[in-house]
Amino acid sequence: MSQPALDFVIAALEKIREKSDRTPRASRAALARLEDTPRATSLREACTLPTQRRLETPNKAELLAAVRERVTVCTKCAHLVSSRTQTVFGVGNPNADLMFIGEAPGADEDQQGEPFVGRAGQLLTRILKAMNFAREDVYIANILKCRPDMPAGSFGNRPPTPAEMQTCLPYLVEQINIIQPSVLVALGAVAVEGLLGTRGTMRELRGRWHAYNSIPLMITYHPAYLLRNQAPSEKRKVWEDMLLVMERLNRPISERQRSYFL
Ligand code: SF4
């Protein structure tokens, strides 16, 4: 084959590969016949290299940033838009193996724009540290991206309603699909209800593996529960759940960690 003709074939194959998910094919005999031509390597690569090697790896941080932009201006829940200081998207490593899911921002998170920064968040950070993780290693997000509104003059936080969670859930689903963590941890029964649409008691749900879209899901108590209930037995339950998570992630577990109490 002449050089111009070969260039034409290579360009055509490149175009096919770029425009479709499939790699163009050529028979072994055809490739063998082209072995001696100077452009054989280019042609062979165009026909045989997997498409993924040629396409740029999607940048998870950029994909998440695009979702964050939509969340920042989201007005689907008018009552929450008028009461929120800002949306609370999520924080952490876009390539995380481990992703934590809570229910909704509280007053501290609404002010700071970051999930799990209040007292419960500080306890979560301590739990992560005991697991030999930094906050930056994992990804943390809530089902709801806006703080549930409270009656004027009242303090504290309220749990999100099932309707609010259903409205906001698609954003979390996008986050999970982009990050593709190896393990998910749902913190508290409300987060489980938002994620799986099922109600249950923590006694029934925690301490064993569930799945969300084929991703292993561990369910454990929300750190706020541990702040309200300081019984060592309850803290130990959460820690045992985290040991299961570490095992699932093939993280080394020391004897000290095995006998640890939060
Ligand atoms: S809670 Fe979610 S769906 Fe509702 S306004 Fe906030 S970002 Fe939008």
Boltz pocket constraint, residues with backbone or C-beta under 6 A from the ligand:
constraints:
  - pocket:
      binder: B
      contacts: [[A, 71], [A, 74], [A, 75], [A, 76], [A, 77], [A, 78], [A, 80], [A, 81], [A, 87], [A, 143], [A, 144], [A, 145], [A, 146], [A, 164], [A, 167], [A, 168]]
      max_distance: 6.0
